[in-house]
Amino acid sequence: MKNIWSLHIILFLFLVVSCNNDDDATPKTPSAAALIFPLENSECTEGVISPSNNNQSTITFEWNVAEHADSYQLLVKNLNTNNTQTFASNTNTLEVTLSRGTPYAWYVISLNNNSQETAESEEWKFYNAGQGVETYPPFPADLLEPSSGSTVYASNSSVSFTWSGSDIEGDIANYEIFIGNNNPPSTSVQSNITEEEFTHTAFEIGIYYWQIKTIDDNGNSSLSEVSQFKVE
């Protein structure tokens, strides 16, 4: 009888260990990182100016340690050129040298060595402070609807446009919308728009491009990226 009980105990322990090992071997999906610095919609003045190039400075990006993340990818986009740089990091901080007096957007992708799943953080925008700059243009607006590549079934030949603008000084005055069949669109459809939405009529079936110009109280302006949509 003792031998039978001993055998049962051994089998039970074996099953427990096996289950625990299976749980440990299950790939963990990493969580999204929370961004810390540079702050959202801010002027970053803490960069270390390059001794060899006064037009560049090094900024230390920081985000929180994401659960189940073994490494990260930091993506930094120059909003003037729309070029994106990707940097690999095994920690939650990374130094990157950037052009001064330039707007950027950044976000972080969390990675796990044993999983194909990834997680993206929010995207934040900031200006890398420039020498003697007193005011900055608004950030290029984010185009929301119609989304790029989408098809719009126009009701009475009208299409509704929405976007999101931001500015570190909070002094956006108005917007101007450009819509046309060429990329980039050159036709100004409406200026002095004070809301982040606009409905335009007189659309025929075809492919269109649209872009938003943001103007602040100081006369500074910025152009968004161009978005394409199709009207059917």
N, C-alpha and C positions, 0 to 999 in steps of 0.2 A: 504493500500500500504506500509506504514511504517513497518507494521508487516512482510510483505512478504520480504522486503529488509533486515530487521533484521534477519529473518530466513536464508536468503541466506548468509549473512555475517557469521553467526554462523556455518553454514555447511561448508563454505569455510575455516574458521579457524580450524574447526575440521579435515578437510582433510589435511591441512598443517601440523598440529601437528602429525597426524597419520603417514604421510609420513616421517616426521623427526624422529619419534620414530622407524619406520621400518629401516631407514638408520642407526640409532644408534645401532639397534639390530643386524645388519648384521655382522657376524664374520669377523674380519680383519686378513688377512694373514701377519704375521710378516716379516720384511725385514731381510736380512743377516747382521750380525754385521761386522764391519771393525776392524781387530785386531790392537792393539797398542803396547803391550809389554807382553812378551819378543820379541825383534825384530827378523825378519826372518833371518835365516842363521847367527846367531850371537852367541857370547859367553856371557852368562848372568853372570855378576859379581856383581850384586846388591842384590843377595840373602842374607838373614840374617842367618848366620851359627847357627845351633842348639847348645845350651849350653850343652846338654846332649849327642849329637852325632855329632862328628866333620865331619862325612861323609854325613850329610844332611844339607840342607839350605831351608829356606822358601822364596818363590818368590811370588810377587804380580802380578798376571795376570790382564791385562787391555784391554778392547775393547770399542768401541763406543756404545752409547745407540741406539739400533735398533728401527726403527719405528714400532709401534703396538706390541712391545714385552713386555710381562708382567714379564717374567723370562727367565733364560738361563740355558743351560747345558754346562759346560766346560769339554772337553775331552782331557786328557793328556796321550800320549803314550810313554812308555819307548822303545826307538829304539834298545836297546840291548836285551831286553827280549820279545818285542812285546806285553807286557801287557798294557792295556788301563784302566785308572781310569776315572770315570765320577763323576763330582761334580755339585750340584745344586746351583744356585745363583739368588737372586732377584735384584741384582745390577750389574753394569758393571765392577766390580773388585772382585777379590777373591784371598786369600792367600792359597798357596798350598806348602806343604813340600815335597821336592824331593831329590833324591840321587845326590851327587856332582860328577863332572867329568863324566857326563852321557848325551848322546844325547836324546832329546825329540822332539816329534811333538805335536802340539796342535791346536784345533779349537773350535768354539763355535756354539751351536745350539740355535736359537731364538724361543721362545714359546709364544703363546697367549692363555689365559685361555678359550676363547670362540671359539677357532678354532683348528681343528685337523692338520692344515697345519703348517709346521715348515720351517725354513730356516737355511742353514749351511753357515758358513763363509769359507774363504780360510783356508788352513792348512799351518802353519808355523813350521819351525824346529829351534831348538837352542841347544846349549850345556850349561848345568848348570855347571858353573866354578868349577874346582877342585883344591885342594891344590897343589901348586908347579907344575901345568901342564903348559908346555911351548908351546906344539903343540897338536892339537887334530886330531884324525882320520877324514876322510871324513864322511859325513852323509851317511847312507845306501841309495843306489840308489832306485829311484821309478821305478818300472817296468811298462811299458806302453803297448807295443804290442809284442806278442799276450797277450791279457788280460786274467786274471785268469779265468779258466773254459770255455774258448772259444774253438771253433772248427776251425781249419785251413785247408783249402782245398789247399794243396801244389801244386804249379805250378812247374813241373819238379823236384818234391821232394825237393824244397827249401822253407825256411821260413825266413821272415825278423823280426828281433828283434830290439826294440827301448826302451830306458830308459832315465832317467834324473838323473844326479848326482849333488851334491852341497857340498861345503866345506867352513867353515868360513874363512879360510886363502886363499882360491882361488888357491890352488896349486895341484889340481888333475893332476896326471901324466898320468895314463892310467887305463884301465879296463880289467877284465878277465871274460869270460862268461863260465858258467858250464851248460851243458845240459845232461839229461839222463832219464832213465825210473824209477829211484829210487828217493825217497824223503828223504833227499835232494840229488840233483844230485852231483856225485863225479867226473865226467869226465870233465876236462878242455878242451874245444873245441878250444878256442883261447885266447891268452894273448896279452898284450901290444897293446890293442885297444885304439886308441886316439880319436875316435868319439863315439857318443852315439847311435850307430846303428851297426848292424852286420847281414849279411845274411848267413845262414848255409844250406848246401845241404845234401844229403844222408839221408833224412828222409823216414822212412817207416810208414805205417798206425799203429797208436797206441797212447798211452797216454805218455806225456813227461812232465818233470819238468825243470825249468830253474832258474838260479840265477846269480847275477852280483857281482863281487868283485871290489871295488874301491880302488885304490892305489894313495897316494899323493907323493910329492917330498921328504918327510922325511921318506918314507917307511911305514907310517901308512896305515892301510887298514880297510875296513868294508865290511860286507856281507849284501846284500839285503835280503828281504823275498824271499821265494820260490813261484814261480807261476806255475800253471799247465795248460796245453793245450792239445788238442786232434788233431791229424792229420788224415784226411780222404782223 
